[in-house]
Amino acid sequence: MKQTLAQIALVVRDYDEAIRFYRDILHFELLEDTRMSETKRWVRIAPPGGDGCGLLLAKAVGPEQESRIGNQAGGRVFLFLHTDDFDRDYRNLLENGVTIVREPSLEAYGKVAVFADLYGNLWDLIQPPSQVNNREAW
């Protein structure tokens, strides 16, 4: 048997502002943006070069969904972004004014920092240990 997690729905306030953040700041690829109705779009994004799970940007409808924007995981880290170059991507976050919630540290699972997206969802930026060349150099 083979199964794959294809995408995760991320509740957003506005399609276009979310696309701008993920595409222009995090450098995600816009895979699809299809109008489904007057108010609904099917918007898929994914990290560059990845072959894993992507995000489906889902515009909140109504007060209950709106209350979940930025807090889909109850204040815990919600999404985990692996990178082949932590320093490059961390520098990009800083240069673009992204909120850093926890400064970089070296953990058993790699070099990691926590950042918040434009809505406040928490992300781990992780470079796995197999890709961290010199554990003392940073």
Beta strands, then each sheet from edge to edge (+ up, - down):
strand 1: 7-12
strand 2: 29-35
strand 3: 41-46
strand 4: 54-59
strand 5: 77-82
strand 6: 100-107
strand 7: 110-116
strand 8: 122-127
sheet 1: 1+ 4+ 3- 2+
sheet 2: 5+ 8+ 7- 6+
end
